[in-house]
Amino acid sequence: MTHTRRDALRLLGLGAVAVAAVPGCSLIAGTPQPQLLASAAPLPRPYAVPLPVPEVAKPVRSAGGADFYELTERAAEVEVLPGLRTGIWGYGGTFPGPTIEARAGRRTVVKLVNQLGEPTVLHLHGGHTPPESDGFPTDLVAPGASREYVFPLEQRAATLWYHDHRMDYTGPQVWRGLAGMFLVRDAEEEALPLPAGERDLPLLICDRSFAADGTMLYPALEGRPGVREAYMGGVLGDVILVNGAPWPELRVARARYRLRLCNASNARTYELATGGPLVQIGSDGGLLAQPRTVRQLRLAPGERADVVVDFSAYKVGQHVELRNLAGEGAQARVMRFAVDRDERDESAVPARLSTVEALDPGKAKVTREFEFSSGGMGWLINGKPFDPKRMEARSRLGDVEVWRLTSDVAHPVHLHLDHFQVLTVNGERPQGPPAWKDTVELREAQTVEIVTRFTDYRGRYVLHCHNLEHEDMAMMAAFEVV
């Protein structure tokens, strides 16, 4: 079966589209902005649904210093909105998929079994992964086939996630449910007195929209002139889901909780806040060198952050809202915590968390330019649409490089293989010590310089926008490590 980029926004089997522009979003100098899909389904009142916690996957076997898992992609019907059934594509038939907990330095092998009617690709987002297991967008797993992905995990403890990465179809296939959390643990992190067990919570945040019968809405092309053009800027849902539940509530003790925040939305950026302090302890690539206290935290699609919230600052019976300051109306709400009991808490956030090597840009062998822009009916990097056969860069294994990223409108840029550090934003150095990232938000008309070093693996990888509609419409570039 062959598909062309002309079909990039088709979601096979999903419902029809209700179109609504996001308030304040229009064309900036003719460049499309993300657009909102309006739900027709009856929506629950906020905080009426308990927060689900995805099950932790169990290895099917362990041998030879490796753990072996099996993820079966299949269609299922689940209750997302109360009283309605929603068709999804899910790993194990769930949305999100099961959380995989792995150890740094221990080989993790994931067998992907495709029981869907369309090809898929698995990508471990944030994984330091050999090229044959990285999820290159044309390395398809056909319907009825399977493939083993080998993750050596020679990397620090971090909050990662896995999702579909099929060329031209990442947006609709992730929207339909192909995403899950992947936590890497190590001895350094476990030696810290951070919140653990039930107080260490993965929170996969995304937005979706629903037809009257509960079907997920997504733009379709056939018979709808102008729909593709209307949504090439990105698709926004009007229902905020956390771990697959709409605006959920979690009952918590008066204690510290570690919240592993993952923005798994196609195009929505969040400004997360609780009204109290958020102590950030980790970023995309693991622990920060030291904690930093913030009042709000911005996450573009693909980004993650680990924060500690101390609910002992509240009384039993109080509620704490996690809000989205970048949203309006219902999209300004995310979830709520209900403080309902006292419990002993021996956790703490130490003043020093980890040692983070600072890459020296003065040792860079080359500075590369990547311009993210729109053109015609797609999105371009350096003026060209994605061609999996064309290498936009060839980097030498072990070399330090500086990459200069520039944008027209906002683009969250994700780099495969290795993490990087942000050097400058519009010429200004960011405050604080360096942190490891794999996704960085380019805001409108902005230039960001990053420094990276590719290690361990030679082969082909990609750099792309993690606004999934931009990615599907060609905003991706292949590069090769030689």
Disulfide bonds with the S-S distance in Angstrom:
none
